[in-house]
Amino acid sequence: MSNGFTFNGTHSKTKNIKAIKAPRNLLPQRKTKFVEIPFRSEPYIILDNSVTSEVISIECWLSLEGKTIFETVREWGSWLHTDIWAELVF
């Protein structure tokens, strides 16, 4: 993890955030679709090579670096909030 993570192209180090622990699966689960076929005893399984989305909790150490808590939280919120999926790299 190298004490940080990159989200949406920005490394946590630039925001004075040090990741301590981020428990997660190495690989996300693959999506599976089941299709019922008449006169067949078991459903047909379709694997489309896409993966499920995950919620990842990251335990961090945060530094205010001379700013107020409100300024810092607003800055982090604008960095972490997105209306589209963004890449998270450890």
N, C-alpha and C positions, 0 to 999 in steps of 0.2 A: 504494500500500500504506500510505502515511502512517505509516511506521515501526512498524507494529503490525498486529495482527489480532484479531478477535473470535471466540472459540470458546465455544459453548454459552452465549452471552449475556454473557460476561465479556471485557473487552478486555485484551490482553497488558500494556498500560501499568500496570494495577492490580497486576500480578504482577512489576513491574520487569523486563520483557522487552521488548527492542527488536528487531524483525525487521530483518535486514540484506538477506537475499535469499531469495526463494521462487519458484524457476522452476516454471512450471506452464503448462498449456494454458489458453487463455481460455475454451474451452467443453469440457465433458467429452464423451466419445464416447457416441453414442446406442446403445442396445441394439438388436440386430437378431436376428430369429428366422427360421430357414429351415425351411420345411415341404415335405417331398417329396410330390408328388402323382402317383399312378399314371398312366402313359401321357403324362407331360409330361417334356420333356427337361431342363428347368431347375427348381430348387426355387422355391417361392413365397416371397417375402420379406415379412415382417410387421414394420412399424415401429410400436412402441407408445408413442413419445414419452418413454420413460423413459431414464435415463442410467446409465452404468456408474459404479461407485465408483472412487476414485483414492486413491493414497498420495502425500501431498505432504510433501516435506522442506523445512523452513524453517530457514535459518541465522540464529541469533539472538545477540544480546549480552545477557548475563544479569548482574544485580546482586543481591548477597546482602543488601544493606541491613541490616547488623548482625546477621544471623542466621547460624547455622551452615549448612554445605552440606547436612547431613542434614535440617534443618528446611525449608530451601528446596526441596529435591528432593521431600520428602513433600507440601509444599503444591502444587507444580506437578503432581505425580502425581495428587493428588486432584482437581485442576481438569481435567486432560487425560483422565483415565480415565473412560469411560462405557460402560454396557452397551447403550446405544441410539445410533442415529445422531444426531449433533449438528451444528448449523450452523457452518460456518467461513467468515468473511467477511474479505476483505482490504480 
